[in-house]
Amino acid sequence: MLQVTSSLDVVRPATDWRVVTKGKRLMRNFTLAIFVLLVPSHLTAAAADPAGSPKVLERLQAGSEAGSEEHLHAIEQRAKGEGPPLTLEAALNEALEKNPELIALRQEFEAARQRPGQDRFLDAPTFEAQIWQWPINTLNPLNTNMYMLMFNQDVPGRGKRALREAVTEKDVALASNEIAVRARDVIGRIKRTYADLFVSRKALEIHLASVGLLRQLADATAARYETGRTSQHDILKAVLEVSKLHDDLVMLDERAQTAQAQLNTLLNRAPEAPIGALGVPYERALLPPSEELQRLALERQPELRSAQLGTERAEAALAVVARDYKPDFFVGGGYMLMPRDHDAWTATVGMTWPSAPWSRGRLDARKAEATAEIEAARARRRVVENQVRLAVQEAYIRVKTAEQRAALLRTTIMPQSEQTFEVSRVAYQTDRVDFLAILDNQRALLDAQLGYYRALSDFEQALADLERAVGIDIPAAAVEAK
């Protein structure tokens, strides 16, 4: 029997529905055999259960969650923070008191403070004894005509000791300012590490909540599967998402433990020491304009102060070289003991000749070196000034950007993501959306929550960099993270 199509006028044999039915049955059996070969045993066992079996989800989750409950519990405990609570202010105070780097710098400063006093005093005098006219035909030192006892003292020219003391005073000021530079650096590292630890723990909490949420979705999907309202693909997708979250939890836990070890090291604690609950960060700061911050940085930035002290020290060293063109003096005296004649006194007074033609070139070279060092120090100061201005501007931009991101995520994106997810979850229960739609909305909610706390971390780190660039603490506005 022939059948003519209405659209293409192609003649083809009529369909034998008995043959088609048998072919479909064979194809279904073949597909089932391939599925059994390719899918893991714990999944094929779930497929073999008839629709409506309550063990389907349990068998699907057995392979992905075996042995993970204990690990998840340990991560959850670390995310909550074990040990006494630690606020940021307490961490900063402890670091300034106990940080080993700052302690070493304070000891170096105490050593440097002793140097200026050394230049206030004269060099040690010299004493000597001489035997004159000792005959070569005797070894007895008593058979001589004269013994001479003498002492000598070098006396630097007028003002030279004060100028050398001024150079060492600049060294002391540099050592003192280096403590301020390192302290700002330690404070910045404390704030960045503290923010990183807080955000890592918060991300763990969000992921753990997402695991529980996905398990609820998996239970709902299993119930739908048992009633024939969804496919096994949705169950597998739910289990896969839970497994991915487990992997993210492992990475986030590593980051949190690393940040905790770094913070403990900065506080001079054992790296594995527990740290309890952390303070809630802010998402805004009371910032003056960038131009005002740059002006404050030029006045108070410790690194810029170090550059200025370097210039002043070079100028003091040039003053020392200029004074070295003046002569130094030396005095001496002695007593001549003459066994065969009358004893006598001796006295010596002398001075150096720095401008002698054969020695003046050395002083000229030292003066040229000191002059060049002044110009180099001034150039370094200009470089540091430009770097400080740039650092302030870059950190200012980052702070403002992080503020805007955090505010946008908190006030708009997170509420919209939560609402979208809740709407899709209700719609899924009434078969108005598929499982992939609710899964996408759950991912969007997770990304929004993580994005908010990453923005807070970026804000805290940018604010720490801005404070380091300016050299002062900047108060945060009373808008806390949620």
Residue, then its C-alpha position, 0 to 999 in steps of 0.5 A: m500500500l502506498q501513501v502520498t504526502s501532501s507537502l512533498d508528493v513523495v511516495r513511501p510505504a505505509t507504516d507497519w505499527r507492529v514493526v515500529t512497536k517492536g523496534k521501539r521495544l528493542m531500542r529501549n532495551f538497548t539503551l538501558a543496557i548501555f546506561v547500565l554499563l556507563v553509569p556507576s553501580h550506585l546510580t544503576a541501583a537507583a535506576a533499577d528501583p521502581a518509581g516510588s522507592p524511598k531509597v533512590l536519593e539515599r543511593l545516589q548520595a551514598g557515593s558523593e557524600a560517603g565519609s563527608e559528614e565528619h569533614l563537614h562538621a569539622i569545617e563548620q566548627r572551624a568556620k564558627g571560630e574556636g577560642p577567645p574572640l578577637t576584635l580588630e582593635a585588640a589584634l592591632n594593640e597586641a601586634l604593636e606590643k608583641n610583633p617580633e619585627l617591631i620588637a627587633l626594630r625597637q632594640e636597634f633604635e635603643a642601640a642607635r641612641q647610644r651613638p651620638g654620645q660617642d662623638r661628644f668625647l675626645d679619642a683616648p690619649t696615648f701613653e708611651a715609654q722610651i729608653w734613650q741611648w741604650p748601649i749595644n754592648t749591654l742588656n741591662p736597661l739600667n745602664t742607659n742615660m735617659y728614660m722618657l715617659m710621654f703622653n699624647q692627645d688628639v684634639p679635633g678642630r673647633g665644631k667638628r665633634a658637634l657636626r659628627e654628632a649631628v650626623t649620628e643624630k640623623d641616624v637615630a631619627l632614621a632608626s626611630n622613623e623606621i619603627a613607624v614605617r614598619a608599624r604602619d606596614v604591620i598594621g596594614r598586614i593585620k587589617r588585610t589578614y583579619a579581613d581575609l580570615f573574616v571573609s573566608r569564614k563567612a564564605l564557609e558559612i554561606h557554602l554550608a548553608s547552600v549545602g543544606l539548601l541543595r539537600q532540601l532541593a534534592d529531597a524535593t526532586a527525589a519526591r518528584y521523581e518517585t511520583g514520575r514528575t521529573s527525570q533522574h537527570d535532575i537528581l544527578k544534577a542535585v548530587l553533582e552540585v552538592s559535590k561541587l560545594h564540598d570541593d569549594l568548602v575544602m578550598l575555602d577551609e584551606r584559605a581560612q586556615t592559612a589566614q589564621a596562621q598568618l594572623n597568629t604569626l603577626l601577633n607572635r602566637a603559635p601558627e595553630a593557635p585558635i582564634g574565636a569570633l571576629g568583629v564585623p567589618y564596615e562597608r563605608a569609610l568617612l573619607p575626605p577628598s583625595e587631594e586632602l588625603q594627598r596633602l596629609a600624606l605629604e605631611r605624615q607619611p613615614e616613608l616620606r619622612s625617611a626620605q627627608l631625613g635622608t636628605e638632612r643626613a646627607e647635608a650634615a655629612l657635607a658639613v662635616v667634610a667642609r669642616d675637615y678642611k680646617p686643621d686638627f690639633f694634638v698636644g703631648g707632654g712627658y718626663m725625662l728621667m736621666p740617671r747621670d744628669h738632671d731630670a726634665w720635662t717635655a711638651t709637644v703641640g702640633m696641628t694637621w695641614p689638610s690643605a697640603p697640595w698632596s692631600r687636598g685632593r682627597l678632601d675635594a673628592r669627599k666633598a664632591e661625593a657628599t654633594a652628589e649624595i645630597e642631590a641623590a637624596r633629594a631625587r629619592r625624596r621626589v620619587v617617594e613623594n610621587q609614589v605616595r601620591l599615586a598610592v593614595q589615589e589608587a587606594y582611594i579609587r579602590v575604597k570607593t569602588a568597593e564601597q559602591r559594590a558592597a552597597l549595590l550588592r547589599t541593597t539591590i542584587m542580594p535581595q533580588s537574588e533571594q526573591t528570585f530564588e524563592v519564587s523559583r522554588v515555589a514555582y518548582q513545587t507546582d511544576r511551573v519551572d524546571f530544576l535547571a532554572i531553580l539551580d541557576n537561581q541558587r547559584a546566582l544567590l550564592d554568587a551574590q552573597l559571596g560577592y558581597y563579602r568579597a567586596l567587604s574584603d576588598f574594601e578593608q584591604a583597600l582601606a588598609d592600603l590607603e591608611r598605609a599610604v597616608g600614614i594615619d588611621i581613617p575612621a569607618a562609618a557605622v554601616e556594618a556588614k550583614 
